[in-house]
Amino acid sequence: MRLVKQIPHDRYLIQIHQYNGKYILQITLGQFEQSFKLDVADVMNVDDLEHAIDDAFLSKCLHRFIEMREDWTAIYAKIN
């Protein structure tokens, strides 16, 4: 997997990788990560993908991160 671009952000680690004919958009917050796979043929260029990552998209990502943490907390409570 090749790192194509890292997008600066104050809250998230946002990276675009390329692997097996796909772009993989990874958004990381702490110990949690979300990945989105897109065919390279579906993206005109990486800059277009970067500009598509707007506040509305990142807000939805934040809500998923919160749900992920809640799910993990519930599982962790069962094993401890």
QUIRA-V307210 format. One line per field, one symbol per residue. ss: DSSP state (H for helix, E for strand, L for the rest). psi: psi as a letter, one per 40 degrees, with the letter a starting at -180 (. if undefined). burial: 1 if it has 16 or more other C-alpha atoms within 10 Angstrom, else 0. A space follows every 50 residues. Layout:
ss: ???
psi: ???
burial: ???
This chain:
ss: LEEEEEELLLLLEEEEEEELLEEEEEEEELLEEEEEEEEHHHLLLHHHHH HHLLHHHHHHHHHHHHHHHHHHHHHHHHHL
psi: hhhdihhhiedihhihihhfeihhhhhhhbeiihihhhhddehdiddddd degadddddddddddddddddddddddde.
burial: 00000000000101111100011111110000100000010000000001 000000000011001000000000000000
